[in-house]
Amino acid sequence: MTPETSPERHIVLAGAGIGGLTAALALSGAGFRVTLIERNAALSELGAGIQLSPNAHRILDSLGVIERLGRDCVQPLEIRLNSVRAGGLVGRVPLGDTAVKRYGAPYCVVHRGDLHRALLAAVTARGDIDIHLGAAVADAESDDDGVTVEVQGEDGASTLRGDALIGADGVWSAVRRRMLRLPSAQFSGRIAYRALIPATHVRAEDRVSSSVWMGPRAHLVHYPIRGGEALNLVAVVEDDWHEEEWSAPGDPEQLLPRFADWPEAPRSLLQRPDTWLKWALCDVGPGTIWTEGRISLLGDAAHAMLPFMAQGGAMAIEDAAVLARSLTENADTPAALLAYERDRKDRVERVMRTARDNARTYHQDGVGAMIRDMGIRFLSGEKLLHRYDWLYGWRM
């Protein structure tokens, strides 16, 4: 009996977010029995927009997810790079047809909730993925033959027996902390404020393109979602965090003064939302292991990163595909999980380091901002896109 068809190949996934649902699809498609454990009693995805670069788009398309998104998946024509110091546009990164020709797949932006619903619909359509809602992994213990997972649900404790446990339970992963005893992510000193506004009465270019505004100790990203009917706003500022939880309602009176001396175009967008939500941006440093025996991690649970490469979701999606491949190719589950980590580590850590570098670049002032703007002007166009061939051109 081959590894992928053996009834003993049962994978338990903790977390039914984007990474967990993608992993469930990939593993089920490879012939594994899959059980999903989700703490929330109802499945939903909070947040706002998510960017699906070609490396992630290819995987989701192969799993039948993209077709379920339909027009909700928007292809921006370009990324417009704006500098507060320069008063506006300093460079363009072509996307649209250019990205498709260069990478064989488009660069898309979508609302997280729409992506989550499409993933869940694909999981439900398979009919062979067992989902436990309102339950959490409380403990797990590996042995030579498998892993015993203790699950705490509304009706009390129960146990599952599997071939492996994969923690896809996010930045504050219980599997990471309790089972693998790894340090938690750390606050970066940056806060992201997120909001959606109707795309009516915004500039024509903002309805078809992504934009970044870079300024001293802050930046703004916005792009169209939901068929171009809404604009996703993400304003990032350097600040302290004083809330009890790692997300909370955002106060415009605290946010807007940080952008008071910015050009009128970004200020007018920031003034439009009635409500904001804010998140403390946290990450883990490169060099952390995320596999021990028959327990491993995926996505933010393994390698939470800053959002300045827009690759957190994409890396979780890639993780899911590589995990399924590694387990399919190797009947020795612990060895397969170690191979999965080895395959992912260098690439993921390069993304993490680049995101940290971008965080500094975006928020520069004075001479640093002037040098940044000159460099962008020099490289504007496909030269800028070429710098990310290693990222967007990735294939299994």
N, C-alpha and C positions, 0 to 999 in steps of 0.2 A: 504494500500500500504506500503510495507516495505521500510526502509530508503534507501536501496541500489538500489531499482528500481523506486523510486519516481522521477518524472521529475524535481522537485525542487532541487534535489541534484546535483548541478552544482559547480564544483571546478575549480577555476581559478588559474593557476600556473604561476608565474613569473620566467622565466629562463628555457632554454632548454639545460642545461648541463647534466652531468651524473645523478645528483640527480633529476632534473626536469623531464627528460625523463623516468627514472625508476618510479618516482611517477605517471606520466601519464599512464604508462603501468599498474601499480598496481591498480590505481583507476579505470581506464577504465575496467579492468578485473573484478573488483568488482561491476560493473554496474553503475558507476557514469558518468555523462557527464563531459568532461574535455576540458578546453581551455588552451592552452599554449601561453604565451606572451614572445617573445624573442627579445631583443634589436637589435641583429645583423640581417642584411638583408639576410645572408646566414648562414646555420648551419655548424659549424666546431668546432673541439676541438683542441686547441693548447696544447703545452706541449710535453711530451715524454712518459715515461712508467707509468703504474699504476699497483699496486699489488692487486690482487683479492684473499684475504684469504678465507678459507672455509666458514666463516660466510656470506660473500658477494656472493661467488660463488653459494651457495645454492639458494639464492633469484633470481639471474639472470638466473639460470638454470630453476627455476620454471616459469619464465616469457618468456622462449623461446629464451633468448639472447645468451646463451653459444653456442648453436648449430650453430648460425650465425657467431660466431667467428672462428670456425673450428681450423685449425692449427695455426692461429695467436695467440691463447691462449697457452702459453708455461708453462709446469709444471717443475719448477726447482727440481733437485734431492735433494738439500740441500741449506742452507745458510751457507757460509763460513765466520767465524768471524776472522778478521785479525787485528793485533796490530802493529802500527808503532814502538812502543817501543820494542816489541818482534821481529820485523823484518819479521813477517809473521803470519801464521795461529796459532790461540790459541783455536779455538773451532768450532764445527759444530752443526747445527740444522737440523736434517733430515726432509725432506719434501717428495715429490714424493709419493710412495705407502704408506709410513708411515703416512702421513697426511690423505690420503684417508681412511685408516683403522681406524685411531684414531677419525676422525671428520665426516666421511661419505661424504666428498667432498674434492676435491684437492685444493692445493694452486697454483694459476696461476699468471703469469705476462703477460701484454699485452700493446700494444701502446694505448694511450688515444684516438687517432684518430680512431683506429680500433674498440675500444669499443663504441665510440660515433656513428660510422656508423652502428654498429650492433643494438644499441638501437634505432636509428632513423628508421632503416629498420623495426624493430618490431613495433614501433609506427605507421609507415605508413601502415603496413600490417593490422592493426586493422581497419582502415578506419573510426573510429568514434571519433578521437581526433582532435580537431580544433587547428591549429597552426597559429599564427599571427607573421610573421617575420618583422623585421624593426620597431618594436613597443616596447614601454616601459611603465610600470606602473608609472603614474605620481602622482596618489593620490588614496586613498580608504577610504571609510567610512562605518562602520558597523551600523546596526540597528537591531531591534528585529527579522526581517524577512530575513535578508541577508546582503550582502555587495555590495556596488556600487563601481566599479573599473573604474577610469579614465585612459584611454589609449592614449598615444601620439604616433601617427604614422606618416609616410611620408605624408599622406593625411590629417593630422590634428588630432584633438582630437575626441574621441568617448568614450562611456561608455559601460560597461558590468555589468550585474547583476548576482551574484553568491551566492552560499551558504557559500563559504569560499574563502579567498585569501591566497595562500601559497607562500611565498618568497623563491625561490630556486635560487636566483640570485647572489650567490657567496660571496666571502669575503667582497666585497665592496657593499653589498646589499642595493639597494635603498629602498626596503620594510623595512628593518631593521632600516635604518636611518630616513626616512621620515615618514613612517606610524607608526612605533612602537617607534620612538624617542630613540633608543638604541645607546650606544656608538659604534664606529667603532672598528675594529681590530687594534691592535697596533704592530708596528715593533718590532721584537724580538732581533735585533742586529745580525742576521744571514742572509746570502745570499746563495741561491741555484743556482748553474750553471748547466745547463742541456744540453746534446748533445747526438746524436746518431752516432755510427760508424758501418761500416760493421763488421760482426763477423769473417771475414776471417783474418788469421794471428794473432788470439788471442789464448791464452792458451786453451787447450781442456776443462779443468774444467770450464773455464769461459763461454763456450758455453752451458753448461748444468746446471749451478748452479748460485745462487745469491751470491754476496759477499759484505761484509762491511769492509772497512779499517778505523780504528779509530786512530786519532792522535791529537796532541795538537791544540786546537782551530779550528779543521777542521776534516772532514771525507769524505770518498768517498763510494758511493753505485753503484754497477753495476749488471745488469742481462740481459739475452737474451730475445728478443722479436721477433715478426714476424716470427714465425717458426724457431727461432734460427739463422736467417739470419742477425740480427742486435743486437748490444749491447747498452743498455741504460745506460748512465753515469749521475750521480748526485753528484756533488762536493759541499759540504756545508762548508762555512767559516764564521768565526765571523768577522764582519766588519760593517762600517757605510754605509748608503745609501744616495747617492747624486743625483739620477736621478729624473726627474720631474714625471715620471710614476712609477708604482710599478713593472714593468717588462721592460727589455731593452736588447739590444745586449750585450753579455759579451766579454770582452777583454782578450784574452789569456795571454797577457803581465801582466795583473793584477792578473790573477788566478795562473799561473804556478809557480811563485816564492814562493807562499805559500806552495808548495809541493816539493821544491827543495831538501830537505834533507830526503825525503821519500824513501822507497825501490824502486828498479828499476821497479817491476811489475806494481804498480799503476801509477808511473810516465810515463811509456811507453803508458799506456792507455790515460792518460790526454793529452799527446802530440799529439794524433792522430786527434781529431776533427778540421775541418777547421773553424767551427763557433760554438759559444756558445750563449745561451740565459740565462739571469739571472733574478731571481725573489727575491724580498724582502720577507722574511718569516715573516708572521704576524699571530697573534692568538688573541683570546679573553679569558679572565680569566673565570674560573669556577664560577658558581653562577648566571649567567645571565638568566633572563626569556626570552622566545621567543614567547609567545602567549598572545594575548589580544583580547578578544571577538571572532570575526570570522576571525582574521588575525593571521597567525602563520608562522614560518620559518622552513627551512629544510637544512641539510648539512652545508656547510661553512657559509651560511647566519646566521644560528643559533649558530654554535659552531666551528668557524674556529680554527684549531689546527695545531701545528707544525708537520712536516712529519716524526718524528722519531719513529713512530709506524707503518708507512705506512697504516694508517687507515682512512684518510680523505675521500676518495672515498667510502670505505666500510661503514663508518658511515652514509653517505648520502643515500646509497642503503638500509641500515637497516631502516633509518628514513622513507623512502618511503613505505616500507612494513608495518611498524607499523602504520603509518598515515592512510593507506588504511584500515587496520584492525580496528583501533579506530573509524573511520567514519562509517564503515559498522556496527559496533556493537552498535552504539549510535546515535539515530535520533536527539538528541540535539547537534547541531554542536559545539557551544562554549564549552560544556562539553566534547565532543569528542576530541577537540583540546587540552584542558587541560589534558585529560587522556593521549593523545599521548606524550605531553611534560613530564608528570610525568613518563611514562614508559621509556622514553629515557634518562632522565637527569642523573641519577646515573651512568649508563653505559658509556655514552658519556664523562662525567666529569672524570671518572676513566681513560679512554683512554687519555684524554687531560693531566692529571697529569702525567701519565706514559710517554707520549711523552716528556714532559718537563724534567722529570728525565733522560730519555735517552739522551736528548740533552747535559746534563751535563756529563753523563757517557762517551759518545762517545768522548768528547773533552778534557778529563782529561790528565794531564801530571804528570811526576814524580811519587811520592808515590801513588797517586790516580790511575794512569794508571797501576802501578804494582799490586795493590790490585784488580782492575777490571780484569786484565788478569788472575790472580790466580783464581778468582771466576768463570770466564768463563771456564777455564781448568777443574775445579772441577765438573762443571755442564754439560760439553759438552755432546751432544747426546740428547736422549729423555728426560733427566731431564730438559734441557733448553726448549724444546718444551712443556713439561708439565706445565711450568710456565705460558703459554698462553692458557691453556685449557679454562679458563673463557672467553677468547676473541674469539678464533677460533671455539669453540664448541657451540656457541650461536645459538639458534633456536627460532623461533617465539612462 
